[in-house]
Amino acid sequence: MLIPDSLFFSHTFDLDMSFDSGRQGGFKMGSSVSMRVAETGDFERWHEFLLNSPDAHILQSTIMAQVFKEISFRPFLVLAERGNDIVGGLMSFVWFGGSKIPFVKFFSRLYSHYGPVLSSNMMNGTLLKEMLQYISREVESQTLMDHRMSIPYRGIERVLEALGYSQERYTPRYIHTINLRRSKQELSDSLESRCRRAIKRAERKGVTIEEGLGKDTPIIFHRLYVDTAKRLGIYPNPYSFIESIWKVLVPKKHAKFFFAYYNGEPIAGISTLYYKDRVYYYMGASLKDRWNVSPNNRLHWHAMLDAKGMGYNIYDLMSSPGKEEVDNPEYGLYLFKRSFGGSMSWAGATYRKVFLPYASRLWDSFLVPSFRKFSFISKYL
């Protein structure tokens, strides 16, 4: 049976909610809706608002705010209110924003994903436009290198462009979801034939799945993850981030780690997040020289059935390119996620606004490649 989210969450909010505690000015719309940067005491109200918002994403939640806080990200929450009620908002995270080192502060970034979240009776273009304008003004007044935002609404391209945002190329725009309310046989029948064959191949080859329960779980996962990032040529999430998921979310039953073992060795792993009625596939890693035994298909099939057994309704494979984006470097990810059946829906493109062009160019051309090299050396980076 699915246990209510509120039983898992610790209602202790000690996060610094603003860029600058001295700036809490608000903005009032003609429709009696006002907007402001939230204070620490608003955090629990935001949590309750999201619990009553059917489409609210876990990356907008206070749960993930606690994870990001562990790795020195600062939450930045903008609220839209009518009277004493929250009618919308956007949770973002500032990286390097709290640094006292002047040089480092020039590379601070703001990340906003899967928001804003609006109440059903306020789902209109006017509120969304006013909120984006307010957020843009607040962000622009800070010393930030850039703002990256993935926003799950269509038809807002002109609004974002007018505010100085440009759409990034090759950003995932769709999510794949599996309905877990069906029987196990129905889930199996909905798999593409190649996916069913891959699962059976893994079983036949002796691939086993185990939940990561030991203290070495984040270390094992990060080793696999770094190997995957190196193969893909991307900058991996640091060990501290994986460790914070382990320390903050796993004890509260908001996250799990699963590993695929072959001949006694871990060859693939996934991290899943649990929020409301949905399970999210958040991160994955695998050794390419073991793809011949299909560990990834077996991992997801196991995680889906595990989530179904716990009473969750949706298995969310999260974002990927669309079926028409055959030239996208991640098109293979779309084909893999599609093989599990389910449905595909719009998740929104990613937009970026650059405030410090020189810092941005230095970051992209020199610092990111340097961080990538160091991250392959030390698990603590």
C-alpha positions in Angstrom: 0.0 0.0 0.0 1.2 3.5 -0.8 2.1 5.4 2.4 1.2 9.1 2.3 4.2 11.4 1.4 3.7 13.4 4.6 4.7 10.4 6.7 8.1 10.3 5.1 8.9 14.0 5.2 10.5 15.7 8.1 8.8 19.1 8.5 12.0 20.9 9.6 12.9 23.7 7.3 16.2 25.4 8.0 17.1 26.5 4.4 18.2 29.9 3.3 15.5 30.7 0.8 16.7 33.9 -0.8 19.7 35.2 -2.8 19.9 38.1 -0.4 18.0 38.2 2.9 17.7 41.9 2.6 15.7 41.8 -0.6 12.2 40.6 -0.1 10.3 43.0 -2.2 7.0 41.8 -3.8 5.0 42.4 -6.9 1.2 42.7 -7.1 -0.9 41.8 -10.1 -4.2 43.4 -11.0 -6.0 40.1 -10.3 -5.1 40.4 -6.6 -2.3 37.9 -7.0 1.0 39.0 -5.5 4.5 37.6 -6.0 7.6 37.6 -3.8 10.7 35.7 -2.9 9.9 33.2 -0.2 11.3 33.2 3.3 12.3 30.2 5.4 8.9 30.0 7.0 7.2 29.5 3.6 8.9 26.2 2.9 6.3 24.0 4.6 3.5 25.8 2.9 5.1 25.1 -0.5 5.4 21.4 0.5 1.7 21.3 1.3 0.8 23.1 -2.0 2.8 20.6 -4.0 1.1 17.6 -2.3 -2.2 19.0 -3.6 -0.9 19.7 -7.1 -1.3 16.6 -9.2 1.4 17.4 -11.8 4.0 18.7 -9.4 7.4 17.3 -10.1 9.8 16.0 -7.4 12.5 18.4 -8.7 10.2 21.3 -7.5 9.9 19.7 -4.0 11.3 20.5 -0.6 12.5 17.0 -0.6 15.1 17.7 -3.3 15.9 21.0 -1.7 17.3 19.2 1.3 19.5 17.1 -1.1 20.8 20.1 -2.9 21.5 21.9 0.3 23.9 19.1 1.3 26.1 20.0 -1.7 26.0 23.8 -1.2 23.1 24.7 -3.5 20.8 27.3 -2.2 17.1 27.1 -2.8 15.4 30.1 -4.3 11.6 30.0 -4.2 9.3 32.5 -5.8 5.7 32.4 -4.7 2.5 33.7 -6.3 -0.2 34.2 -3.7 -3.8 35.3 -3.5 -4.5 36.4 0.0 -3.0 33.7 2.3 -3.1 31.0 -0.3 -0.3 29.9 -2.6 -1.5 29.7 -6.2 1.8 29.1 -7.9 5.5 29.1 -7.6 8.9 28.1 -8.9 11.6 26.4 -6.9 15.1 27.0 -8.2 18.6 26.3 -6.9 21.7 28.5 -6.9 25.0 27.0 -7.4 28.0 28.9 -5.9 25.6 31.6 -4.9 26.8 31.7 -1.3 30.5 31.8 -2.0 32.5 34.5 -0.2 35.2 34.3 -2.9 34.6 37.1 -5.5 36.1 35.1 -8.4 33.9 32.1 -7.7 30.7 34.1 -7.4 31.1 35.1 -11.1 30.4 31.4 -12.0 27.2 31.1 -9.9 24.3 29.6 -11.8 20.6 29.3 -11.2 18.8 26.0 -12.1 15.0 25.7 -12.5 13.5 22.4 -13.6 9.9 21.3 -14.3 8.2 24.5 -13.1 6.6 26.8 -12.4 3.8 24.9 -10.7 0.4 26.6 -10.9 -2.8 25.6 -9.1 -5.5 24.2 -11.4 -7.8 27.3 -11.0 -4.9 29.6 -12.0 -3.6 27.7 -15.0 -3.5 30.6 -17.4 -1.0 32.4 -19.6 -1.3 35.7 -17.8 -0.1 34.4 -14.4 2.7 32.3 -16.1 3.9 35.3 -18.0 3.9 37.6 -15.0 5.7 35.0 -12.9 8.4 34.5 -15.5 8.8 38.3 -15.8 9.1 38.6 -12.0 11.6 35.8 -11.8 13.7 37.3 -14.6 13.9 40.7 -12.9 14.9 39.1 -9.6 17.5 36.9 -11.2 18.9 39.8 -13.3 19.5 41.9 -10.2 22.0 39.2 -8.9 25.6 38.4 -9.8 24.9 35.3 -11.8 26.7 33.8 -14.8 23.4 32.3 -16.2 20.0 30.9 -15.5 19.0 27.5 -17.0 15.3 26.6 -16.9 13.3 23.6 -18.2 9.7 24.6 -18.3 6.8 22.2 -19.0 4.5 24.6 -20.9 3.9 25.0 -24.6 3.5 28.3 -26.4 5.7 30.4 -24.2 8.7 30.7 -26.6 8.0 34.4 -27.4 7.7 35.3 -23.7 11.0 33.7 -22.9 12.8 35.2 -25.9 11.5 38.6 -25.0 13.0 38.2 -21.5 16.4 37.3 -23.1 16.2 33.5 -22.9 17.2 31.2 -25.8 16.4 27.6 -26.2 19.3 25.2 -25.9 19.8 22.7 -28.7 19.4 19.0 -28.1 17.5 19.3 -24.8 15.1 16.5 -23.8 11.5 17.5 -24.4 9.4 14.4 -23.5 8.8 12.1 -20.6 8.0 8.4 -20.8 5.6 7.1 -18.1 4.4 3.5 -17.3 1.0 2.9 -15.8 1.7 0.5 -12.9 -2.0 0.1 -12.1 -2.1 -2.7 -14.7 -1.4 -6.4 -13.9 2.1 -7.8 -14.2 1.0 -9.7 -17.3 -0.4 -6.5 -18.9 2.9 -4.7 -18.1 4.9 -7.5 -19.7 2.6 -7.5 -22.8 3.1 -3.7 -23.2 6.9 -4.1 -23.5 8.3 -4.1 -27.0 9.5 -7.6 -28.1 13.2 -6.5 -28.1 12.8 -5.4 -24.5 11.2 -8.7 -23.4 14.0 -10.6 -25.1 16.6 -8.5 -23.4 15.1 -9.1 -19.9 15.0 -12.9 -20.6 18.5 -12.8 -21.9 19.7 -11.1 -18.7 17.9 -13.8 -16.6 19.3 -16.6 -18.8 22.9 -15.2 -18.4 22.5 -15.1 -14.6 22.2 -11.3 -14.1 20.8 -10.7 -10.6 19.3 -7.5 -9.2 19.9 -6.4 -5.7 18.8 -3.3 -3.8 21.7 -1.2 -2.5 21.5 -1.3 1.3 25.1 -1.2 2.5 27.1 1.9 3.4 29.2 1.3 0.2 26.1 1.8 -2.0 27.0 5.4 -3.1 30.6 4.5 -3.7 29.6 1.5 -6.0 27.1 3.7 -7.8 29.5 6.5 -8.3 32.2 4.2 -9.8 29.7 3.0 -12.4 28.5 6.5 -13.0 31.9 8.0 -13.6 32.7 5.2 -16.1 29.5 6.1 -17.9 30.1 9.8 -17.9 33.6 9.3 -19.2 32.2 7.2 -22.1 29.6 9.8 -22.9 32.0 12.7 -22.5 29.9 14.6 -20.0 30.6 16.1 -16.6 29.3 13.6 -14.0 27.4 14.6 -10.9 29.9 14.7 -8.0 30.2 11.9 -5.4 28.8 14.3 -2.8 25.5 14.5 -4.7 25.0 10.8 -4.8 26.0 10.5 -1.2 23.4 13.2 -0.2 20.7 11.2 -1.9 21.8 8.2 0.1 22.0 10.1 3.4 18.9 12.3 3.0 16.4 10.5 0.8 17.0 6.7 1.4 16.2 6.8 5.1 13.0 8.6 4.4 12.0 6.1 1.7 12.1 8.7 -1.0 14.9 7.0 -2.9 16.4 3.6 -3.7 19.5 2.2 -5.4 19.4 -1.0 -7.5 22.3 -2.8 -8.9 22.7 -5.5 -11.6 25.3 -8.1 -10.7 27.0 -10.5 -13.1 29.5 -13.1 -11.9 29.4 -11.4 -8.5 30.4 -8.0 -9.8 28.2 -4.8 -10.1 27.8 -4.0 -13.8 25.0 -1.5 -13.8 22.9 0.6 -11.4 20.0 3.0 -11.2 18.7 5.5 -8.6 15.0 5.9 -8.3 13.1 8.6 -6.4 9.7 8.3 -4.8 7.2 11.1 -4.5 3.4 11.1 -4.1 2.1 8.3 -6.4 5.1 8.3 -8.8 8.5 6.7 -9.0 11.2 8.5 -11.0 14.1 6.9 -12.8 16.6 9.6 -11.8 20.1 8.4 -12.6 21.6 5.3 -14.4 25.0 3.9 -15.0 26.4 0.8 -16.6 29.6 -0.8 -18.0 29.4 -0.9 -21.8 31.4 -4.1 -22.0 28.6 -5.8 -20.2 25.7 -4.6 -22.3 25.7 -8.0 -24.0 23.9 -9.4 -21.0 21.3 -6.6 -21.0 21.5 -5.5 -17.3 19.7 -2.2 -17.9 16.5 -3.8 -19.1 16.5 -6.2 -16.2 17.1 -3.3 -13.8 14.1 -1.3 -14.9 11.8 -4.2 -15.1 12.7 -5.1 -11.5 12.3 -1.4 -10.3 8.9 -1.2 -12.0 7.6 -4.4 -10.3 9.1 -3.3 -7.0 7.3 0.1 -7.3 4.0 -1.6 -8.3 4.3 -3.9 -5.2 4.7 -0.8 -3.0 1.5 0.7 -4.3 2.8 3.4 -6.6 0.8 4.2 -9.7 3.4 5.6 -12.2 6.9 4.7 -13.2 8.4 7.8 -14.7 11.4 7.2 -17.0 11.8 11.0 -17.2 13.1 12.9 -20.2 14.4 12.0 -23.6 14.3 13.4 -27.2 11.2 12.9 -29.3 10.7 10.3 -32.0 11.3 12.9 -34.7 14.7 14.0 -33.4 16.7 11.3 -35.1 19.8 13.5 -35.3 19.8 14.1 -31.5 22.9 12.5 -29.9 20.6 11.0 -27.2 18.1 9.4 -29.7 19.2 6.0 -28.5 17.9 7.0 -25.0 14.5 7.6 -26.6 14.5 4.2 -28.3 15.5 2.5 -25.0 12.8 4.2 -22.9 10.1 3.6 -25.6 10.8 -0.1 -25.5 9.1 -0.3 -22.0 5.8 0.7 -23.5 3.8 3.3 -21.7 3.1 6.8 -23.0 5.1 9.8 -24.0 4.1 13.4 -23.1 5.6 16.9 -23.3 8.2 17.8 -20.6 9.4 21.1 -22.0 12.6 22.3 -23.5 15.5 23.9 -21.7 16.2 27.6 -21.9 19.2 29.6 -20.9 19.8 33.3 -20.2 23.4 34.5 -19.9 24.2 37.4 -17.7 28.0 37.3 -17.7 29.1 36.4 -21.3 32.9 36.4 -20.5 32.4 34.1 -17.4 30.1 31.8 -19.5 32.7 31.4 -22.2 35.5 30.7 -19.7 33.2 28.2 -18.0 32.3 26.3 -21.2 35.7 26.3 -22.8 38.0 25.8 -19.9 36.5 25.1 -16.5 34.0 22.4 -17.5 36.6 20.3 -19.3 38.9 20.7 -16.2 36.2 19.7 -13.8 35.5 16.7 -15.9 39.1 15.5 -15.8 39.3 15.9 -12.0 36.0 14.2 -11.5 37.4 11.0 -13.1 40.3 11.1 -10.6 38.6 11.7 -7.3 35.3 10.4 -6.0 35.1 13.4 -3.7 34.8 16.0 -6.5 
